[in-house]
């Protein structure tokens, strides 16, 4: 009975397969022909998201009542994987956008849903995220940016670092301190970046994911209406962590996509490249690397499927999302390195895409919660908070 339940939990429906195929075909036709140049030039292809919106992939976690397609998390994970196989930068843009869509759908007031969900789900509006500050990363409860109540609104001051999609967003989910020290003093807001006093202070240059927009946002006496408060005062850190928990499914799927691309490239090269009179795939030193790569890919993919399916079923999925992200991101980084090794000197050049996969893979172990944070979450689920 238990085995039967597990099989049914991961069995993909015709609709889910179709969404994965849609994302695969889109990535092949709209991203693959340009990705080498976009990566080289650090281009954020804004026009690409108009096209993604047109085929429904920007509204995967937006209810149909607001113009989205509400595919659920498993279909969303399939789409992210297919996009990431071609470009991890586009995949993370789509993942973070969808994470904010999900947060607004879950926590937003009726007015906020009316104001924002249709825009982010079907009107070509990208959503961004602003939590981290120069002195507050994994320790998100230490943020200092302040939202001071002033009449019928709030005045925002502070600086947010590494804001994904921040330079092109139509709305940003941003966390600011409305109360005293600690997690209970933090609130979440939906901020229009066009608000006077909000500015892009710095565009971050990165090791990889060059097509992803990452910026520092400065807030200087930026006045927003009281209706911008997402949820209630003091619930902002909980809202942010809830969004990140869901977002880990997307990042784990991104890592799976990178790993799948590494496997495809490695198999192709191992069959075509010859040494000592035979294809290099005939040598155990290469063949065993590929065998382990394929095994870890399937393991990572099933962990992602499980977390996504639990989320779709309305069951607790936080620990499963952490396991999926921890395993998939580690596997992506390890096997991206192996893919470069399999390609030898060619792998270290831009002539082959594995060097890009290698650069892109590392960040999956850092954002949406580092691997150390994921291990902490998993350990506490088994051991409790020992010593606290």
SULTA-V572323 format. One record per backbone hydrogen bond with DSSP energy under -1.0 kcal/mol. NH is the residue of the N-H (numbers start at 0). CO is the residue of the C=O. E is the energy in kcal/mol with one decimal. If there is no record, write none. Layout:
BEGIN
[[NH | CO | E] [NH | CO | E]]
END
This chain:
BEGIN
[[4 | 0 | -2.0] [5 | 1 | -2.0] [6 | 2 | -2.2] [7 | 3 | -2.3] [8 | 4 | -1.8] [9 | 5 | -1.3] [16 | 12 | -2.4] [17 | 13 | -2.0] [18 | 14 | -2.1] [19 | 15 | -2.2] [20 | 16 | -2.5] [21 | 17 | -2.5] [22 | 18 | -2.4] [23 | 19 | -2.3] [24 | 20 | -2.8] [25 | 21 | -2.4] [26 | 22 | -2.6] [27 | 23 | -2.3] [28 | 24 | -2.4] [29 | 25 | -3.3] [30 | 26 | -1.3] [31 | 26 | -2.7] [33 | 30 | -1.9] [34 | 30 | -1.5] [37 | 33 | -2.7] [38 | 34 | -2.8] [39 | 35 | -2.0] [40 | 36 | -2.7] [42 | 37 | -2.5] [45 | 43 | -2.0] [47 | 44 | -1.8] [48 | 45 | -1.2] [50 | 46 | -1.3] [51 | 47 | -2.3] [52 | 48 | -2.0] [53 | 49 | -1.7] [54 | 50 | -1.3] [55 | 52 | -1.3] [56 | 51 | -1.8] [58 | 55 | -1.1] [61 | 58 | -1.4] [65 | 62 | -1.7] [66 | 63 | -2.1] [67 | 62 | -1.9] [68 | 58 | -2.5] [69 | 58 | -1.3] [69 | 61 | -1.4] [70 | 59 | -1.7] [71 | 59 | -1.1] [75 | 71 | -1.8] [76 | 72 | -2.6] [77 | 73 | -2.1] [78 | 74 | -2.2] [79 | 75 | -2.5] [80 | 76 | -2.4] [81 | 77 | -2.0] [82 | 78 | -2.3] [83 | 79 | -2.8] [84 | 80 | -1.7] [85 | 82 | -1.2] [86 | 82 | -3.0] [90 | 86 | -1.5] [91 | 87 | -2.1] [92 | 88 | -1.8] [93 | 89 | -2.3] [94 | 90 | -2.3] [95 | 91 | -2.8] [96 | 92 | -2.2] [97 | 93 | -2.2] [98 | 94 | -2.2] [99 | 95 | -2.0] [100 | 96 | -2.1] [101 | 97 | -2.5] [102 | 98 | -1.8] [103 | 99 | -2.6] [104 | 100 | -2.4] [105 | 101 | -2.0] [106 | 102 | -2.7] [107 | 103 | -2.3] [112 | 108 | -2.6] [113 | 109 | -2.4] [114 | 110 | -2.3] [115 | 111 | -2.7] [116 | 112 | -1.4] [119 | 115 | -2.7] [120 | 116 | -2.2] [121 | 117 | -2.0] [122 | 118 | -1.3] [124 | 118 | -1.3] [127 | 170 | -2.5] [128 | 163 | -1.4] [129 | 172 | -2.7] [132 | 135 | -2.4] [135 | 132 | -1.9] [139 | 137 | -1.7] [141 | 138 | -1.9] [142 | 139 | -1.5] [145 | 156 | -2.4] [146 | 176 | -2.5] [147 | 154 | -2.4] [149 | 152 | -2.7] [152 | 149 | -1.1] [153 | 223 | -2.7] [154 | 147 | -2.2] [155 | 221 | -2.9] [156 | 145 | -2.3] [157 | 218 | -2.2] [159 | 216 | -3.0] [160 | 131 | -2.9] [162 | 214 | -3.5] [164 | 212 | -2.9] [165 | 162 | -1.7] [167 | 164 | -1.4] [168 | 164 | -1.0] [169 | 125 | -3.3] [170 | 125 | -1.2] [171 | 190 | -2.5] [172 | 127 | -2.4] [173 | 188 | -2.6] [174 | 129 | -2.0] [175 | 186 | -2.4] [176 | 144 | -3.8] [177 | 184 | -2.6] [178 | 184 | -2.3] [184 | 181 | -1.3] [185 | 182 | -1.3] [186 | 175 | -3.1] [188 | 173 | -2.4] [189 | 227 | -2.4] [190 | 171 | -3.0] [194 | 191 | -2.3] [197 | 194 | -2.0] [198 | 217 | -2.2] [200 | 215 | -2.6] [201 | 215 | -1.2] [203 | 213 | -2.7] [211 | 208 | -1.8] [214 | 162 | -1.4] [215 | 201 | -2.7] [216 | 159 | -2.4] [217 | 198 | -3.1] [218 | 157 | -3.1] [219 | 196 | -2.6] [221 | 155 | -2.1] [223 | 153 | -2.6] [225 | 151 | -1.9] [227 | 224 | -2.0] [228 | 225 | -1.7] [229 | 187 | -2.9] [234 | 231 | -2.0] [235 | 185 | -2.6] [238 | 234 | -2.0] [239 | 235 | -2.6] [240 | 236 | -2.9] [241 | 237 | -2.2] [242 | 238 | -2.2] [243 | 239 | -2.4] [244 | 240 | -2.3] [245 | 241 | -1.8] [246 | 242 | -2.5] [247 | 243 | -1.4] [248 | 245 | -1.3] [250 | 246 | -2.1] [251 | 247 | -2.5] [252 | 248 | -2.2] [253 | 249 | -2.1] [254 | 250 | -2.4] [255 | 251 | -2.0] [256 | 252 | -2.3] [257 | 253 | -2.2] [258 | 254 | -2.5] [259 | 255 | -2.7] [260 | 256 | -2.1] [261 | 257 | -2.1] [262 | 258 | -2.2] [263 | 259 | -2.4] [264 | 260 | -2.4] [265 | 261 | -2.3] [266 | 262 | -2.7] [267 | 263 | -2.1] [268 | 264 | -2.4] [269 | 265 | -2.6] [270 | 266 | -1.5] [271 | 267 | -1.7] [272 | 268 | -2.9] [274 | 277 | -2.8] [277 | 274 | -1.3] [279 | 272 | -2.9] [280 | 269 | -2.2] [281 | 278 | -2.2] [282 | 279 | -1.6] [285 | 282 | -1.2] [286 | 282 | -3.0] [287 | 283 | -2.8] [289 | 285 | -2.0] [290 | 286 | -2.2] [291 | 287 | -2.2] [292 | 288 | -2.1] [293 | 289 | -2.4] [294 | 290 | -2.0] [295 | 291 | -2.6] [296 | 292 | -2.0] [297 | 293 | -1.9] [298 | 294 | -2.1] [299 | 295 | -2.7] [300 | 296 | -2.6] [301 | 297 | -2.2] [302 | 298 | -1.9] [303 | 299 | -2.1] [304 | 300 | -2.7] [305 | 301 | -2.3] [306 | 302 | -2.1] [307 | 303 | -2.6] [308 | 304 | -2.8] [309 | 305 | -2.4] [310 | 306 | -2.1] [311 | 307 | -2.4] [312 | 308 | -1.7] [313 | 310 | -1.3] [314 | 309 | -2.5] [320 | 316 | -2.7] [321 | 317 | -1.9] [322 | 318 | -2.4] [323 | 319 | -2.4] [324 | 320 | -2.5] [325 | 321 | -2.7] [326 | 322 | -2.5] [327 | 323 | -2.5] [328 | 324 | -2.2] [329 | 325 | -1.7] [330 | 326 | -2.6] [331 | 327 | -2.5] [332 | 328 | -2.2] [333 | 329 | -2.7] [334 | 330 | -2.7] [335 | 331 | -1.8] [336 | 332 | -1.5] [337 | 333 | -1.6] [338 | 334 | -2.4] [339 | 335 | -1.8] [340 | 336 | -2.1] [341 | 337 | -2.8] [342 | 338 | -1.7] [343 | 340 | -1.0] [345 | 342 | -1.3] [347 | 344 | -1.0] [348 | 345 | -1.6] [356 | 352 | -2.0] [357 | 353 | -2.4] [358 | 354 | -1.8] [359 | 355 | -2.7] [360 | 356 | -2.3] [363 | 360 | -1.4] [364 | 361 | -1.8] [365 | 362 | -2.1] [366 | 362 | -2.1] [370 | 364 | -1.8] [373 | 369 | -2.2] [374 | 370 | -2.2] [375 | 371 | -1.9] [376 | 372 | -2.3] [377 | 373 | -2.4] [378 | 374 | -2.8] [379 | 375 | -2.6] [380 | 376 | -1.5] [382 | 378 | -2.9] [383 | 379 | -1.9] [385 | 383 | -1.3] [387 | 384 | -1.6]]
END
